[in-house]
Amino acid sequence: MPTEADLLDFARRTAADSSLVASLPLDPEGRTWIRLDGPGGSEAWLIGWPPGTGTGWHDHGGSHGAFATASGTLKEDSLAARLPTEGWKTLELAEDVDRSRSVEAGKGRAFGPHHVHEVRNESTIEHTISVHAYYPPLPLIRRYSRTGAVLRLEHVERPEDWQ
């Protein structure tokens, strides 16, 4: 079973593979991706982010993970709070839970199974390319909307929605 550190090491090493990164087809409108073989049965992806694109608020269904940026910069906003996984549709967040960071080329970060975040390429001119890995393979992704301090569960995606 790969740890968060194993996933981060894989993401960083893979992001440094210039021939793999160059093989990713880039689209000016939407994200592109290639599924990779992650360590120890993990799920991994090489993702291209056109200028101005992002994920929206989401979690990883209880999987832990890591990502590393191969080129460009990703901006991550996250919540420093453990949310209940079931039984709610709307939560009011405390004032001090917001965290923000930039993950430049060559950098990465790992996160635990209760991580809620949004990731985006804020550049107006260049693509960002990154590597992401999750273990166990994603059982689902919960998608949220956010207005001020209110986080609302919008829908749940299953693997068949993104395979």
VENDA-V144533 format. One line per field, one symbol per residue. ss: DSSP state (a for helix, b for strand, c for the rest). phi: phi as a letter, one per 30 degrees, with the letter a starting at -180 (. if undefined). burial: + if it has 24 or more other ideal C-beta (glycine too) atoms within 12 Angstrom, else -. A space follows every 50 residues. Layout:
# VENDA-V144533
ss->???
phi->???
burial->???
This chain:
# VENDA-V144533
ss->cccaaaaaaaaaaaaccaaaaacccccccccbbbbbbcaaacbbbbbbbc cccbccbbcccccbbbbbbbbcbbbbbbbccccccccccbbbcccccbbb bbbbcccbbbbcccccbbbbcccccccbbbbbbbbcccccbbbbbbbccb bbbbbbbcaaacc
phi->.ddeddddddddddddddddeddddccdcbdbabdcdddhidcbbcbccd eicacidabcijdcaabbccaibccbcbcdaccddbibcbbcdddccdbb accdeicaacbddcdcabbacddcbbdcbbcbbbbdeedabccbcbbidc cbdcaccceddbd
burial->-+-+-++++++++++-----+--+-+----+-++-+-++--+++++++++ --+++++++++++++++++++++++++++---+-------+-+------- --+-+-+++++++-+++++++++---+++++++++-++-+++++-+---- +-+----------
